[in-house]
Amino acid sequence: MARKIPFSVDITGSFVYSEALVEARKLFQDGVWSAVKLKEIEDKEIFKIVEKCKEIGLKCVTDGDYKSTNYIDFFHHLQNISKQENATTPQEEEEPEENNESVVSGKIDFDSHFLSTPPVTERFTYLTGIIGGDMYAKALLPSPTTLLAELIRPENRYNTGRFYPDMDILIRDIAQTYQKVIAEFYDMGCRFLQLSDYAWNLIGDCDIRQISEAVNIDMLSLAGISARLTEACIAQKPEDMCISLQFNNKWWSIGDREKIAETLLSTRADAIAFDFGNRENENIDFSMLNYCQDKEVILGLVSTSSIQPISASNIILHIENAARLLPVDSLHLSSQGDFRDLQGNSAITEQAMWNKIVAMKNIAKTVWGK
């Protein structure tokens, strides 16, 4: 199998917000700073990310998801999907709970000239413009299954059904939309695109178990829908573009896990990134790797929430155990996934995050010699 990912350490999630960015966001929300000033700080902090990654010796870098608050932001940049705004009255609290419902108002699509789309493309264009050298710019986007789950979850299902009474047509339009997204990112120079699945990760409002109950479809059938949707989205991807699917391994404990794994991992995605959770010091069941024989696998082994120093020996042992099922040259090392939660909060400091990334690079040198 030809190796499509020419580096051993990958970052599969968002970064801890820097102190400067936290302060900038607060000033913007309070109306003290303009959007232009916030963008200036975001760009400056992303530049610092790139420079730090260069210093560590990483070959692949993202923008840390510094221009996003959570994965649903991307959906609201697509055509005819908007965020449901809360109507407030003087009697209500000054800061009501944020409403993340996604409202469909027509045919879902992606158009680089659509009014709300440019921020999605501009952030990646900025990243490619500052990396230089032999580094690769990687884009992180929520998976098409996550979008499907978002639109048919109980809060959104009725409104979506007004425009998409037939779920097959909804799936078709999501697939066509992601085909355009992938083509657009490729044209911007993206050769590494990660589609993070928050539905099968069993977190947030898009929890696939909730969707299963809401639409009265069993989990294995939903896995089949997820796989078919993913396959349709990546069917036209260029050969020299690597697409990875990112999953949390929590789904490994539900339903008929063997059949679900066989189905979910059967697509022509080039790589699978697994988030194994905060389990550096525990035994890990790697048997799902049996369904990744023709793919590269990114092992999310390093905790993004524990303040304890990394045990290099434990991580190396986990990699050796995974290598019993797949060739070690098809494996890569990463953190669990996101270094911050869906509300933007982090369990560790920015410096602790960088310490973990340095440790990952050192472990990679030991295992792969680079």
Secondary structure, DSSP 4 states (H G I P E B T S, - for coil): -------SEE--SPPPPPHHHHHHHHHHHTTSS-HHHHHHHHHHHHHHHHHHHHHHT-SEE--TTTT-SSTHHHHTTSEEEEEPPPP--TTS-SSPPPP--EEEEEEEE--TTSTT-HHHHHHHHHHHHHH-TT-EEEEEEE-HHHHHHHHHSHHHHHHHHHH-SSHHHHHHHHHHHHHHHHHHHHHTT--EEEEE-STTTT-STT-HHHHHHHHT--HHHHHHHHHHHHHHHHTT--TT-EEEEEEEGGGGGSSSHHHHHHHHTTS--SEEEEE--S-TTS----GGGGG-TTSEEEEEEE-SS--SPP-HHHHHHHHHHHTTTS-GGGEEEEESS-SS-TTS--SS-HHHHHHHHHHHHHHHHHHH--
